[in-house]
Amino acid sequence: MSAVLFVSNHSLERDENLRAVWDAYDGPKVFMRGVDNVAGVSGKYPVVVCDTLMPFDPNKRYIAVNIGHGVTGGKLYGNDEQRAGIDPRALAQTDYAISTSKAMVPIVARQFGIPEERVLPFGMPRTDWYAGKQKGDGGTLLADYRRAYLYAPTFRGSNDGDRLPRIDWARVDGLLEDDEVLVVKRHYYTRDALVDRQCEKVVEVSYDEPSAAYLMDCDVIATDYSSIVLDAYILGKPSVLLVDDMEAYLRSRGMYLEYPTGYGSRWLRAEGNEQRWVEHMRAAVVTGMRGNEKRCREVTADRCDGHSAERVCELIERLT
């Protein structure tokens, strides 16, 4: 059996959808970092599995399986295929794209410019690790509190909207009660700490820690435009969306569904509204996921059942 090539622009450890398939696939396999390094390997590997967009190759002689570009990897951003540097010819060279759900198949097909029958609703492989898990299974400090909140904002690039809200962390810390804790988990591209002072009940953890364990142990996820909200819904966690720079961010990124109503049931501008933010999180603990959140899970993640990587591996085996 010929080896299968796995390709990412980042480390295998960082790209969780690709790593989940890599771990599950027990055939011969090779990992290569950087899609630009793939030039010249066409014909050497029968199947290339990638979590980003491969460059256009006029002499392409492999089957490309994409599990990470745009919505295939669980992203929320609707303008991904329009962003600078994306070649529509490369999109169309994708042989199979993995969709997070059945309902997203038409959207993925339009994004790549490929027939719907080549978009396979297998789910997000990264969610296999924690689908069905409960609070306490992550083994983090969040599990020790009756009401545990996770704040995980997405990264802001130079053209991605405005900025993160300036949270008064001392005020948040003073609002939280003894049985509450808020863990701040910044995006791994954001190297500077978000919490600017020592707090008792607000704890910032390292940017390079995996998020899955904290998702398992929190009661509520607070985020903005991060696809982590989809992972939270798979675990049954309600959300509070922070929309401080929504207008600017959506001009740059766009969304596949209407934002914020298509993704959540509670949202606010957090800057200067720390008390209301905390009240929203407390209320979410009581009510759990509500209508908008449940609908979002049904639309975006109905195939995230713990067997996504297994389905991708079965496809690879058929193709080789």
C-alpha positions in Angstrom: 0.0 0.0 0.0 1.4 3.4 -1.0 1.9 6.0 1.8 -0.7 8.8 2.3 0.7 12.3 2.5 -0.7 14.6 5.3 0.0 18.3 4.8 -0.4 21.3 7.0 0.9 24.9 7.1 1.4 24.4 10.9 2.6 21.7 13.2 0.7 18.4 13.2 0.1 19.0 16.9 -1.6 22.3 16.4 -4.0 21.4 13.5 -6.4 19.2 15.4 -8.6 18.0 12.6 -5.6 16.7 10.7 -4.0 15.2 13.8 -7.1 13.3 14.7 -7.2 11.6 11.3 -3.4 11.1 11.4 -3.7 9.3 14.7 -6.6 7.2 13.5 -5.1 6.1 10.2 -3.0 3.0 10.6 -1.7 2.7 7.0 1.6 4.0 5.7 1.7 7.8 6.1 4.0 10.8 5.8 3.6 14.3 7.3 4.9 17.4 5.5 4.7 20.9 6.8 3.9 23.7 4.4 1.8 23.3 1.3 4.4 25.1 -0.8 6.7 22.1 -0.2 4.3 19.8 -1.9 5.5 21.0 -5.4 7.2 18.1 -7.1 5.6 15.3 -5.2 2.6 14.9 -7.5 2.4 11.2 -8.5 4.4 10.0 -5.5 1.4 9.8 -3.2 -2.0 8.6 -4.3 -3.8 10.7 -1.7 -3.0 14.0 0.0 -4.9 14.9 3.1 -4.7 18.5 4.0 -6.2 20.9 6.5 -5.5 24.0 4.5 -5.8 24.8 0.8 -3.3 23.2 -1.5 -1.7 25.4 -4.2 -3.0 25.0 -7.8 -1.1 22.3 -9.6 -1.6 22.1 -13.4 0.1 18.6 -13.3 -1.8 17.3 -10.3 -1.7 13.5 -10.0 -3.1 12.8 -6.6 -6.5 12.8 -4.9 -6.9 15.8 -2.5 -9.0 15.3 0.6 -9.5 18.6 2.5 -10.6 18.5 6.1 -9.7 22.0 7.3 -10.2 24.9 4.8 -13.1 27.2 5.8 -16.3 25.5 6.9 -14.9 22.0 6.4 -12.8 22.5 9.5 -15.6 24.1 11.5 -14.8 27.7 10.8 -17.5 30.4 11.0 -16.0 32.8 8.4 -18.0 33.1 5.2 -15.5 35.1 3.2 -12.6 32.6 3.4 -12.7 31.7 -0.3 -12.6 35.5 -1.2 -9.6 36.4 0.9 -6.3 37.5 -0.6 -4.1 34.7 -2.0 -6.8 32.1 -2.4 -6.8 30.8 -6.0 -10.3 29.6 -7.1 -8.5 27.0 -9.4 -6.9 25.5 -6.3 -10.3 25.3 -4.6 -11.8 23.5 -7.5 -8.9 21.0 -7.5 -10.2 19.6 -4.2 -11.4 16.1 -4.9 -13.2 15.6 -1.6 -14.1 18.1 1.1 -15.2 17.0 4.5 -18.3 18.8 5.8 -19.1 19.3 9.5 -22.8 18.3 8.9 -25.3 17.4 6.2 -26.8 20.9 6.2 -23.5 22.5 5.4 -22.8 20.4 2.3 -24.3 22.9 -0.2 -22.3 25.7 1.4 -19.0 23.8 1.2 -19.8 22.8 -2.4 -20.3 26.5 -3.3 -17.2 27.5 -1.4 -14.9 25.1 -3.3 -16.8 25.2 -6.6 -17.2 21.4 -6.6 -20.3 19.2 -7.0 -22.2 18.4 -3.8 -21.5 14.6 -4.2 -17.8 15.4 -3.5 -18.6 17.0 -0.2 -18.9 14.3 2.5 -20.7 15.1 5.8 -18.3 13.3 8.1 -18.1 15.8 10.9 -15.1 17.5 12.6 -12.5 14.9 13.4 -11.1 17.1 16.2 -14.3 16.7 18.2 -13.9 12.9 18.4 -11.7 13.3 21.5 -14.4 14.9 23.6 -17.8 14.1 22.1 -20.0 12.9 24.9 -17.7 14.0 27.7 -18.9 15.7 30.9 -17.7 18.3 33.3 -14.8 16.9 35.2 -13.5 14.8 32.4 -11.0 17.5 31.4 -9.2 17.5 34.8 -8.8 21.3 34.9 -9.4 23.8 37.7 -12.8 24.6 36.2 -14.2 21.3 37.4 -13.7 22.4 41.0 -16.3 25.2 40.8 -20.1 25.1 40.7 -20.2 27.8 38.0 -17.2 27.7 35.7 -16.8 30.1 32.7 -14.4 29.9 29.8 -13.5 33.1 27.9 -11.8 32.1 24.6 -11.8 35.0 22.0 -10.5 34.5 18.5 -7.4 36.1 17.0 -7.5 39.6 15.4 -5.3 39.9 12.3 -4.4 43.3 10.8 -7.5 43.3 8.7 -9.9 41.5 11.0 -12.1 44.0 12.5 -11.2 46.3 15.3 -9.7 44.8 18.6 -10.5 42.7 21.6 -12.7 44.5 24.2 -10.9 46.2 27.0 -12.2 44.2 29.9 -11.9 45.6 33.4 -10.7 42.4 34.9 -10.6 43.7 38.5 -14.3 44.5 38.2 -15.0 41.0 36.8 -13.0 39.5 39.6 -15.0 41.4 42.2 -18.3 40.4 40.7 -17.6 36.7 40.8 -18.7 34.8 43.9 -16.8 32.1 45.8 -18.2 29.2 43.8 -17.4 30.9 40.4 -14.3 31.1 38.3 -13.5 32.5 34.9 -10.7 31.0 32.9 -9.2 33.2 30.1 -7.8 31.2 27.2 -6.4 33.4 24.4 -5.9 32.2 20.9 -2.5 30.6 20.3 -1.6 33.4 17.8 -2.1 36.0 20.6 1.1 36.0 22.6 0.4 38.9 24.9 -1.6 38.2 28.1 -5.1 39.5 28.2 -5.5 39.8 31.9 -3.5 42.8 33.1 -3.6 42.3 36.8 -3.5 39.6 39.6 -7.0 38.3 40.2 -8.4 35.6 42.5 -11.3 34.3 40.4 -10.1 35.2 36.9 -7.3 32.9 35.8 -5.5 33.2 32.5 -3.9 29.9 31.3 -1.2 29.5 28.7 -2.0 30.3 25.1 -0.5 27.1 23.8 -2.5 24.7 26.0 -5.2 22.6 24.1 -8.7 24.0 24.6 -10.5 20.7 24.7 -10.0 20.0 28.4 -11.3 23.4 29.4 -14.3 23.0 27.1 -15.2 19.8 28.9 -15.0 21.3 32.3 -16.7 24.7 31.8 -20.4 25.4 32.2 -20.5 28.3 29.8 -18.3 29.4 26.9 -17.8 33.1 26.3 -16.3 34.0 22.9 -16.8 36.2 19.9 -16.3 34.8 16.4 -14.4 31.7 17.2 -15.3 28.3 15.9 -14.7 27.0 19.5 -18.4 27.8 20.0 -19.3 24.9 17.7 -17.2 22.6 19.8 -18.9 23.9 23.0 -22.3 23.1 21.6 -21.3 19.5 20.8 -20.5 19.2 24.5 -23.9 20.8 25.4 -22.4 24.1 26.7 -24.3 27.3 26.3 -22.6 30.5 25.0 -22.4 34.2 25.6 -21.2 36.0 22.5 -19.2 39.2 22.8 -19.9 41.5 19.9 -17.9 44.6 20.6 -16.4 44.9 17.2 -19.0 43.0 15.3 -19.6 45.4 12.4 -15.9 45.8 11.6 -15.1 42.1 12.0 -18.0 41.0 9.7 -16.9 43.4 7.0 -13.6 41.5 6.9 -14.6 37.9 7.6 -18.3 37.4 7.0 -20.2 34.5 8.4 -21.8 31.4 6.9 -24.9 31.9 9.1 -26.5 35.1 10.3 -24.5 36.5 13.2 -25.1 36.6 16.1 -28.6 35.0 15.9 -27.5 32.1 13.9 -24.9 31.1 16.4 -26.1 32.0 19.9 -28.9 33.1 22.2 -27.1 35.7 24.3 -24.8 38.4 23.2 -23.6 41.8 24.4 -20.8 44.4 24.0 -18.7 43.5 27.0 -16.5 46.6 27.3 -17.9 48.7 30.1 -20.7 46.1 30.7 -18.8 43.6 32.9 -21.7 43.2 35.4 -24.1 42.4 32.6 -21.6 39.9 31.1 -21.3 38.1 34.4 -25.1 38.0 34.7 -25.5 36.6 31.2 -23.1 33.7 32.1 -24.9 33.0 35.4 -28.2 32.9 33.6 -26.7 30.5 30.9 -25.7 28.0 33.7 -29.4 27.8 34.8 -31.0 27.6 31.3 -28.4 25.7 29.4 -28.4 25.7 25.6 -31.4 27.5 24.2 -33.1 27.6 20.8 -30.5 29.4 18.7 -27.7 27.3 20.1 -29.5 24.0 19.6 -30.4 25.0 16.0 -26.8 26.0 15.4 -25.6 22.6 16.6 -28.1 20.8 14.4 -27.1 22.9 11.3 -23.3 22.8 11.8 -22.4 19.7 13.7 -25.0 16.9 13.3 -22.2 14.4 12.3 -19.9 15.2 15.2 -20.6 11.9 17.0 -17.1 10.7 17.9 -16.6 8.8 14.7 -15.6 11.6 12.3 -11.9 10.6 11.9 -13.0 7.0 11.4 -15.1 8.0 8.5 -12.3 10.0 6.9 -9.9 7.0 7.3 -12.4 4.7 5.6 -12.5 7.2 2.7 -8.7 7.2 2.5 -8.6 3.4 2.5 -11.1 3.3 -0.4 -9.1 5.8 -2.4 -5.8 4.0 -2.0 
